Amino acid sequence: MTPPLVLAWSCAFIGLLLIFGVEQLVWPKLTLPWRRPWSSFLLTSGVWLVLFALFAWGLGRPIFSTLILLALWLLLVFANNAKFEALKEPFLFQDYDYIVDLFKHPRLFLPFLGIGRALLVVVGVAVAIGLGFGLEPSVTPSSHGLFNLGVMGMFGVFLLVAGHLMRPAISVEPQIDVYNLGLVAFYWAYAIAQFSQKPPLLSPFAHSALSGTPEPRPHVIAVQSESFFDPRLICPSIAKQLGSDFDEVLQQAFVFGEVEVPAWGANTVRSEFAFLTGVLPKSLGVHGFNPYRLISRRPEASLVRRFKEQGYRTVAIHPYPASFYARDRVYPLLGFDEFYDISAFDQATRFGPYVADHALFQFVEQLIQESPQPVFVFVVTMENHGPLHLEPISSHEMQALFTEPQPEQCRDLAIYLRHWRNAGAMAKNLMHLLTENAQRPGKLLWYGDHVPIMDTVYQHYGMPSGHTPFFVFDTKKLDQSFRVDSKQKIFSVQELGHFLL
């Protein structure tokens, strides 16, 4: 029988070698371990030894502890690969909220992890537990054994401290940093930056003011449309009538074009934050990956506050649980008087699994018509949120959306087009709502938060630029002389709020 001390150190050493092997499953590929900075090796070894010592002490089974930790490492690799496949970004330390959200909102996250990957992880953990408890007898650590596990843990801490002191600077370009550092050192560096750096929020709205608009002040509606882009830019065979409503609005808008957004496929909060504060998330370092976490404890200057200071009623609408992205805490700090989440839409019409864009229009319509004071309404739509591949569509319906037959791999695009058509109708209805209001003029701004996740479609037609459409409509600027030629410039989403002031 192998002495417990030898078994524990053998498991720790073999496990350490295996996690470097598991890292080779990361996609895109990482630089090989021996080509990384020394700090990367020290941090990885230190984290492994500390975790192994804790698990071995708690479970009394060194082999089982090794298997469980390897299974967790594998889960991390799968999560990273799934996120990169969908969003073109590795899994970050700043994504730790998504681990909880995976269980709170499984429909949003689990399909992107992949049912096959999820089952593989579950089976792997189950096998590890079965082998650990079934084949490895529990060893109650003696005082000598506890001392040795303590030595192992302290040695791991020493390696962590050494690696931390030697760590190189990060670029805050996740794909570059994870490639150079490896997973553990990458997460360590981003965690340290998260908790040690608190950059100031230098919002341009801290000093800007509304233009000298005479009474009555206009109602102002800003819509962040979920996954909204123009699919005609990648697919030329989309039925013309699907985009007719949106095209009609563009004909009436005084400025329209493309906007650069700091998100791809998800991470709505980055585009939302940039629009409301006028601050580019990238300027916040690692805090830019989830900027609402940075501002969830203190009031901040924002576009919303500028309207509030001018006597506007400020309203946010998002038909999803208020706690998602901590909006229930952040929105009041940004200056919103009211926030209507999914609880306000219990009886609302759905189109697909989420609240329909038309139901949102009806809600805004009632709000505008009943408000005696000018209103600033910020709407974050939900209808077009994925995963698209979970929605059914018949072959007949699919082909009716195109002018020529499409391969099965474009099924997600067909599903997307149904929602895209509805988004265009919502934009047109909002335009007419403001035009027909006799009491006040009105402004309407519309932009997409990011392009949708449609990997198989992009494989067939090519990748979109990542830019999304935007327009600004103003009932006082219907004359063509007011139109701005924006085709020569790509705006950034943090610039859009100034069109409303």
C-alpha positions as CSV (number, residue, x, y, z in Angstrom):
1,M,0.0,0.0,0.0
2,T,1.4,3.4,-1.0
3,P,2.1,5.6,2.1
4,P,-0.4,8.5,2.3
5,L,2.3,11.1,2.1
6,V,3.8,9.6,-1.1
7,L,0.3,9.2,-2.6
8,A,-0.7,12.8,-1.8
9,W,2.4,14.3,-3.3
10,S,2.2,11.9,-6.3
11,C,-1.4,12.9,-7.0
12,A,-0.5,16.6,-6.7
13,F,2.4,16.3,-9.1
14,I,0.5,14.2,-11.7
15,G,-2.5,16.4,-11.4
16,L,-0.3,19.5,-12.1
17,L,1.0,17.9,-15.2
18,L,-2.5,16.9,-16.3
19,I,-3.9,20.4,-16.0
20,F,-1.3,21.7,-18.4
21,G,-2.5,19.0,-20.7
22,V,-6.1,20.0,-20.2
23,E,-5.1,23.6,-21.2
24,Q,-4.1,22.3,-24.6
25,L,-7.9,21.8,-25.3
26,V,-8.4,25.6,-25.0
27,W,-9.5,27.2,-28.3
28,P,-7.9,29.3,-29.8
29,K,-4.7,27.5,-28.8
30,L,-2.6,28.9,-26.0
31,T,1.2,29.3,-26.2
32,L,2.9,26.2,-24.9
33,P,3.6,26.2,-21.1
34,W,7.4,26.4,-21.4
35,R,7.1,29.4,-23.6
36,R,5.1,31.4,-21.1
37,P,6.6,33.8,-18.5
38,W,7.8,32.1,-15.3
39,S,5.1,33.8,-13.4
40,S,2.5,31.9,-15.3
41,F,4.1,28.5,-14.2
42,L,4.3,29.7,-10.6
43,L,0.7,30.9,-10.5
44,T,-0.7,27.8,-12.1
45,S,1.3,25.5,-9.8
46,G,0.5,27.6,-6.7
47,V,-3.3,27.6,-7.4
48,W,-3.2,23.8,-8.1
49,L,-1.3,23.0,-4.9
50,V,-3.5,25.2,-2.7
51,L,-6.7,23.7,-4.1
52,F,-5.4,20.1,-4.0
53,A,-4.3,20.5,-0.4
54,L,-7.8,21.8,0.6
55,F,-9.7,19.1,-1.2
56,A,-7.4,16.3,0.0
57,W,-7.8,17.6,3.6
58,G,-11.6,17.9,3.3
59,L,-12.3,14.6,1.4
60,G,-9.5,12.4,2.7
61,R,-9.1,11.0,-0.8
62,P,-6.1,12.3,-2.8
63,I,-7.0,10.5,-6.1
64,F,-10.6,11.6,-5.8
65,S,-9.5,15.2,-5.2
66,T,-7.3,15.1,-8.3
67,L,-10.2,13.8,-10.4
68,I,-12.7,16.4,-9.1
69,L,-10.3,19.3,-9.7
70,L,-9.5,18.0,-13.2
71,A,-13.2,17.8,-14.0
72,L,-13.6,21.4,-12.8
73,W,-10.7,22.5,-14.9
74,L,-12.3,20.8,-17.9
75,L,-15.5,22.6,-17.3
76,L,-13.6,25.9,-17.3
77,V,-12.0,24.9,-20.7
78,F,-15.4,24.0,-22.1
79,A,-16.9,27.3,-20.9
80,N,-14.1,29.2,-22.5
81,N,-14.4,27.4,-25.8
82,A,-18.2,27.8,-26.0
83,K,-17.9,31.5,-25.2
84,F,-15.2,32.1,-27.8
85,E,-17.2,30.2,-30.4
86,A,-20.3,32.3,-29.9
87,L,-18.9,35.7,-28.8
88,K,-15.3,35.7,-30.2
89,E,-14.0,36.4,-26.7
90,P,-12.5,34.0,-24.1
91,F,-14.1,33.3,-20.7
92,L,-13.0,36.1,-18.3
93,F,-12.7,36.3,-14.6
94,Q,-15.2,39.2,-14.9
95,D,-17.7,36.6,-16.2
96,Y,-18.2,35.0,-12.7
97,D,-21.7,36.3,-12.5
98,Y,-22.6,34.1,-15.5
99,I,-21.9,31.0,-13.4
100,V,-24.9,32.0,-11.2
101,D,-26.9,33.2,-14.2
102,L,-26.4,29.8,-15.9
103,F,-28.7,28.4,-13.2
104,K,-31.0,31.4,-12.8
105,H,-31.5,31.9,-16.6
106,P,-30.6,28.5,-18.2
107,R,-32.3,29.3,-21.5
108,L,-30.0,32.2,-22.1
109,F,-26.7,30.4,-21.4
110,L,-26.9,26.6,-21.4
111,P,-27.5,26.2,-25.2
112,F,-24.4,28.2,-25.9
113,L,-22.3,26.0,-23.6
114,G,-23.7,23.1,-25.6
115,I,-25.9,20.2,-24.4
116,G,-23.1,17.8,-25.4
117,R,-20.5,19.6,-23.5
118,A,-22.8,20.0,-20.5
119,L,-23.6,16.3,-20.5
120,L,-19.9,15.4,-20.8
121,V,-19.1,17.5,-17.8
122,V,-21.9,16.0,-15.8
123,V,-20.8,12.5,-16.7
124,G,-17.2,13.4,-15.9
125,V,-18.1,14.7,-12.5
126,A,-20.3,11.7,-11.8
127,V,-17.6,9.2,-12.9
128,A,-15.1,11.1,-10.7
129,I,-17.4,10.9,-7.7
130,G,-18.2,7.2,-8.4
131,L,-14.6,6.2,-8.7
132,G,-13.5,8.4,-5.8
133,F,-16.0,7.2,-3.3
134,G,-16.3,3.6,-4.6
135,L,-12.7,2.6,-5.2
136,E,-10.6,4.9,-3.0
137,P,-11.0,4.3,0.7
138,S,-11.2,7.4,3.0
139,V,-8.0,8.1,4.8
140,T,-8.5,10.1,8.0
141,P,-5.4,12.4,8.0
142,S,-3.1,11.9,10.9
143,S,-1.6,14.9,12.6
144,H,1.5,14.1,10.5
145,G,-0.6,13.9,7.3
146,L,-2.3,17.2,8.1
147,F,1.0,18.8,8.7
148,N,2.2,17.7,5.3
149,L,-0.9,18.9,3.5
150,G,-0.3,22.2,5.3
151,V,3.2,22.3,4.0
152,M,1.9,21.6,0.5
153,G,-0.6,24.4,0.8
154,M,1.9,26.8,2.2
155,F,4.3,25.9,-0.6
156,G,1.5,26.7,-3.0
157,V,0.9,30.1,-1.3
158,F,4.7,30.8,-1.7
159,L,4.5,30.0,-5.4
160,L,1.4,32.3,-5.7
161,V,3.2,35.2,-4.0
162,A,6.3,34.7,-6.2
163,G,4.2,34.5,-9.3
164,H,2.1,37.5,-8.3
165,L,5.2,39.7,-7.8
166,M,6.7,38.6,-11.1
167,R,3.5,38.9,-13.2
168,P,3.8,40.9,-16.4
169,A,1.5,43.8,-17.3
170,I,-1.7,42.9,-19.1
171,S,-2.9,44.4,-22.4
172,V,-6.6,44.1,-21.4
173,E,-7.0,42.4,-24.8
174,P,-8.4,39.1,-23.6
175,Q,-7.4,37.0,-26.5
176,I,-3.8,38.2,-26.4
177,D,-3.5,37.9,-22.6
178,V,-4.9,34.4,-22.3
179,Y,-2.6,33.2,-25.2
180,N,0.5,34.6,-23.5
181,L,-0.3,33.7,-19.9
182,G,-2.4,30.6,-19.9
183,L,-5.7,30.2,-18.2
184,V,-4.8,30.5,-14.5
185,A,-2.3,33.4,-14.8
186,F,-4.8,35.1,-17.1
187,Y,-7.6,34.8,-14.5
188,W,-5.3,35.8,-11.7
189,A,-4.1,39.0,-13.5
190,Y,-7.7,40.0,-14.4
191,A,-8.9,39.4,-10.8
192,I,-6.1,41.5,-9.4
193,A,-6.9,44.3,-11.8
194,Q,-10.6,44.0,-11.0
195,F,-10.1,44.5,-7.2
196,S,-7.1,46.8,-7.2
197,Q,-8.1,49.4,-9.9
198,K,-11.1,51.7,-9.6
199,P,-10.9,54.0,-12.6
200,P,-12.9,57.3,-12.5
201,L,-16.0,57.5,-14.7
202,L,-15.4,60.6,-16.8
203,S,-18.8,61.1,-18.4
204,P,-19.1,63.9,-20.9
205,F,-22.7,64.3,-19.6
206,A,-21.3,65.6,-16.3
207,H,-20.8,69.0,-18.1
208,S,-23.2,69.0,-21.1
209,A,-26.6,70.4,-21.0
210,L,-29.8,70.2,-23.0
211,S,-30.0,72.7,-25.8
212,G,-32.2,75.7,-25.3
213,T,-35.3,74.0,-26.5
214,P,-38.4,76.2,-26.1
215,E,-41.5,74.9,-24.4
216,P,-43.0,72.4,-24.9
217,R,-40.0,70.2,-24.6
218,P,-40.1,67.1,-26.8
219,H,-40.8,63.5,-25.7
220,V,-37.6,61.5,-26.2
221,I,-37.5,57.8,-26.9
222,A,-34.3,55.8,-27.1
223,V,-34.5,52.2,-28.1
224,Q,-31.7,49.7,-27.7
225,S,-32.9,46.9,-30.0
226,E,-31.8,43.4,-29.2
227,S,-29.3,41.9,-31.7
228,F,-30.4,44.4,-34.3
229,F,-28.3,44.6,-37.5
230,D,-29.1,44.7,-41.2
231,P,-28.9,41.1,-42.4
232,R,-29.2,42.3,-46.0
233,L,-25.5,43.3,-45.9
234,I,-24.5,39.7,-45.7
235,C,-27.5,37.9,-47.5
236,P,-28.8,39.5,-50.7
237,S,-31.8,37.2,-51.1
238,I,-33.9,38.4,-48.2
239,A,-37.5,39.2,-49.2
240,K,-37.7,43.0,-49.8
241,Q,-40.9,43.5,-47.8
242,L,-39.3,42.3,-44.5
243,G,-37.2,45.5,-44.3
244,S,-39.8,48.0,-45.7
245,D,-40.9,49.4,-42.4
246,F,-37.3,50.1,-41.2
247,D,-36.4,51.6,-44.6
248,E,-39.4,53.9,-44.4
249,V,-38.2,55.2,-41.0
250,L,-34.7,55.8,-42.4
251,Q,-36.2,57.9,-45.2
252,Q,-37.7,60.2,-42.5
253,A,-34.6,60.2,-40.1
254,F,-32.4,63.3,-40.1
255,V,-29.3,61.2,-39.3
256,F,-28.7,57.5,-39.8
257,G,-25.9,55.1,-40.5
258,E,-23.7,52.5,-38.7
259,V,-22.6,52.6,-35.1
260,E,-19.6,50.8,-33.6
261,V,-20.6,48.9,-30.5
262,P,-18.3,47.3,-27.9
263,A,-20.0,43.9,-28.0
264,W,-20.4,40.9,-30.3
265,G,-23.4,38.5,-30.0
266,A,-24.0,39.3,-26.3
267,N,-22.8,41.5,-23.4
268,T,-25.6,44.0,-24.0
269,V,-24.5,45.8,-20.9
270,R,-21.4,47.2,-22.6
271,S,-23.3,49.0,-25.4
272,E,-26.0,50.1,-22.9
273,F,-23.5,51.6,-20.5
274,A,-21.7,53.4,-23.3
275,F,-24.9,55.0,-24.6
276,L,-26.2,56.1,-21.2
277,T,-22.9,57.4,-19.8
278,G,-21.1,58.5,-22.9
279,V,-18.1,56.5,-21.7
280,L,-16.4,53.8,-23.8
281,P,-16.1,50.6,-21.7
282,K,-12.6,50.0,-23.0
283,S,-11.4,53.1,-21.2
284,L,-12.3,51.4,-17.9
285,G,-9.7,48.6,-18.2
286,V,-11.0,45.2,-17.0
287,H,-14.1,47.0,-15.5
288,G,-15.3,47.6,-19.0
289,F,-16.3,44.0,-19.5
290,N,-19.2,44.5,-17.1
291,P,-19.2,48.2,-16.3
292,Y,-22.5,48.1,-14.3
293,R,-20.6,46.3,-11.6
294,L,-18.3,49.3,-11.3
295,I,-21.2,51.8,-10.9
296,S,-23.6,49.8,-8.9
297,R,-22.9,51.6,-5.6
298,R,-22.7,55.3,-6.4
299,P,-24.7,57.9,-8.5
300,E,-23.1,58.7,-11.8
301,A,-23.4,61.4,-14.4
302,S,-25.4,60.2,-17.4
303,L,-27.6,61.2,-20.3
304,V,-30.6,60.3,-18.1
305,R,-29.6,62.8,-15.4
306,R,-29.3,65.6,-18.0
307,F,-33.0,65.0,-18.9
308,K,-34.0,64.6,-15.3
309,E,-32.4,68.0,-14.4
310,Q,-34.6,69.6,-17.1
311,G,-37.8,68.4,-15.6
312,Y,-38.2,65.2,-17.6
313,R,-39.8,62.1,-16.2
314,T,-37.1,59.4,-16.8
315,V,-38.3,55.8,-17.5
316,A,-36.5,52.6,-18.3
317,I,-38.2,49.6,-19.8
318,H,-36.8,46.1,-20.2
319,P,-39.0,43.1,-20.2
320,Y,-36.7,40.8,-18.3
321,P,-36.0,40.3,-14.5
322,A,-34.8,43.6,-13.0
323,S,-31.9,41.9,-11.2
324,F,-30.2,40.9,-14.5
325,Y,-27.0,42.9,-14.8
326,A,-28.0,44.5,-11.5
327,R,-30.2,47.0,-13.4
328,D,-32.5,47.3,-10.4
329,R,-29.5,48.9,-8.5
330,V,-27.8,50.7,-11.4
331,Y,-30.8,52.4,-13.1
332,P,-31.7,54.6,-10.1
333,L,-28.1,55.6,-9.8
334,L,-28.1,56.7,-13.4
335,G,-31.1,58.9,-12.8
336,F,-34.1,56.8,-13.8
337,D,-37.3,57.6,-11.9
338,E,-39.0,54.4,-12.9
339,F,-38.0,51.0,-14.2
340,Y,-40.5,48.6,-15.7
341,D,-39.1,45.0,-15.9
342,I,-40.8,41.7,-16.8
343,S,-43.3,42.0,-13.9
344,A,-45.0,44.8,-15.8
345,F,-45.6,42.5,-18.8
346,D,-47.2,39.4,-17.2
347,Q,-50.1,39.6,-19.7
348,A,-48.2,41.0,-22.6
349,T,-48.0,39.3,-26.0
350,R,-45.0,37.1,-26.7
351,F,-43.4,36.5,-30.1
352,G,-41.3,33.5,-29.6
353,P,-40.2,33.0,-26.0
354,Y,-39.9,36.7,-25.1
355,V,-42.1,39.8,-24.9
356,A,-43.0,41.0,-28.4
357,D,-41.6,44.3,-29.7
358,H,-45.2,45.3,-30.5
359,A,-46.2,44.9,-26.8
360,L,-43.3,47.2,-25.9
361,F,-44.6,49.8,-28.4
362,Q,-48.0,49.6,-26.8
363,F,-46.5,50.1,-23.4
364,V,-44.6,53.2,-24.6
365,E,-47.6,54.5,-26.4
366,Q,-49.7,54.5,-23.2
367,L,-46.8,56.0,-21.2
368,I,-46.4,58.9,-23.7
369,Q,-50.1,59.6,-24.1
370,E,-50.8,59.7,-20.3
371,S,-47.8,61.7,-19.2
372,P,-48.5,65.5,-18.6
373,Q,-44.7,66.2,-18.5
374,P,-42.0,65.5,-21.1
375,V,-40.7,61.9,-20.9
376,F,-37.4,60.4,-21.6
377,V,-37.9,56.7,-22.2
378,F,-35.1,54.2,-22.6
379,V,-36.3,50.8,-24.0
380,V,-34.2,47.7,-24.1
381,T,-36.0,45.1,-26.2
382,M,-36.0,41.4,-25.7
383,E,-37.9,39.7,-28.6
384,N,-34.9,39.0,-30.7
385,H,-32.8,37.5,-28.0
386,G,-31.3,34.1,-28.8
387,P,-30.7,31.2,-28.7
388,L,-32.4,31.4,-32.1
389,H,-31.9,27.7,-32.9
390,L,-34.4,26.7,-30.1
391,E,-37.3,28.3,-31.9
392,P,-39.3,26.2,-34.4
393,I,-39.8,27.2,-38.1
394,S,-41.3,25.2,-40.9
395,S,-39.5,24.8,-44.2
396,H,-42.4,26.5,-46.0
397,E,-42.2,29.6,-43.7
398,M,-38.4,29.6,-44.0
399,Q,-38.4,29.8,-47.8
400,A,-41.1,32.5,-47.8
401,L,-38.7,34.8,-46.1
402,F,-36.2,34.7,-49.0
403,T,-36.3,35.2,-52.8
404,E,-34.4,32.0,-53.4
405,P,-34.0,28.7,-51.5
406,Q,-31.7,28.7,-48.5
407,P,-29.6,25.8,-47.1
408,E,-30.6,24.3,-43.7
409,Q,-27.6,26.0,-42.1
410,C,-29.4,29.4,-42.6
411,R,-32.3,28.3,-40.5
412,D,-31.3,30.7,-37.7
413,L,-31.3,33.6,-40.2
414,A,-34.9,32.8,-41.1
415,I,-35.9,32.8,-37.4
416,Y,-34.0,36.1,-37.0
417,L,-35.8,37.7,-39.9
418,R,-39.2,37.2,-38.3
419,H,-38.0,39.2,-35.3
420,W,-36.2,41.7,-37.4
421,R,-39.4,42.5,-39.3
422,N,-41.2,43.1,-36.0
423,A,-38.4,45.4,-34.8
424,G,-38.8,47.5,-38.0
425,A,-42.6,47.7,-37.4
426,M,-41.9,48.9,-33.8
427,A,-39.6,51.6,-35.1
428,K,-42.2,52.7,-37.6
429,N,-45.0,52.7,-35.0
430,L,-42.9,54.8,-32.6
431,M,-42.2,57.3,-35.4
432,H,-45.9,57.7,-36.1
433,L,-46.6,57.9,-32.4
434,L,-44.4,61.0,-32.0
435,T,-45.5,62.5,-35.3
436,E,-49.2,62.3,-34.4
437,N,-48.7,63.7,-30.9
438,A,-50.3,67.2,-31.0
439,Q,-49.1,68.3,-27.5
440,R,-45.4,67.9,-27.9
441,P,-42.7,67.4,-30.5
442,G,-40.7,64.2,-30.3
443,K,-37.3,62.6,-30.9
444,L,-36.6,58.9,-31.5
445,L,-33.2,57.3,-31.4
446,W,-32.7,53.6,-32.4
447,Y,-29.6,51.4,-32.4
448,G,-28.7,47.8,-32.2
449,D,-26.7,46.6,-29.1
450,H,-24.7,44.0,-31.1
451,V,-25.0,41.6,-34.0
452,P,-26.8,38.3,-33.3
453,I,-25.2,34.9,-32.7
454,M,-25.6,32.9,-35.9
455,D,-22.4,30.9,-36.4
456,T,-23.7,28.6,-39.2
457,V,-25.1,31.6,-41.1
458,Y,-21.8,33.4,-41.0
459,Q,-20.0,30.3,-42.1
460,H,-22.2,30.3,-45.2
461,Y,-22.4,34.1,-46.0
462,G,-19.4,35.5,-44.2
463,M,-18.9,37.5,-41.0
464,P,-20.6,40.8,-40.5
465,S,-18.6,43.9,-39.6
466,G,-19.9,43.9,-36.1
467,H,-21.4,47.4,-36.6
468,T,-25.1,47.9,-36.1
469,P,-27.6,50.4,-37.6
470,F,-28.8,53.5,-35.9
471,F,-31.1,56.4,-36.8
472,V,-32.3,59.6,-35.1
473,F,-35.8,60.9,-36.0
474,D,-37.0,64.3,-34.9
475,T,-40.5,65.7,-35.6
476,K,-39.0,69.2,-35.9
477,K,-36.5,68.1,-38.6
478,L,-38.7,66.4,-41.2
479,D,-37.5,68.8,-43.9
480,Q,-34.8,67.1,-46.0
481,S,-32.5,70.1,-45.5
482,F,-31.9,68.8,-41.9
483,R,-30.6,65.4,-43.1
484,V,-27.0,64.7,-42.1
485,D,-24.8,62.6,-44.5
486,S,-23.5,60.0,-42.1
487,K,-22.4,57.5,-44.6
488,Q,-18.8,58.8,-44.5
489,K,-18.5,58.2,-40.7
490,I,-19.0,55.3,-38.4
491,F,-20.2,56.7,-35.1
492,S,-19.4,55.1,-31.7
493,V,-22.3,54.2,-29.5
494,Q,-21.2,56.5,-26.7
495,E,-21.6,59.4,-29.1
496,L,-25.3,58.8,-29.9
497,G,-26.7,60.5,-26.8
498,H,-25.6,63.9,-28.0
499,F,-28.0,63.7,-30.9
500,L,-30.8,63.9,-28.3
501,L,-29.6,67.0,-26.4
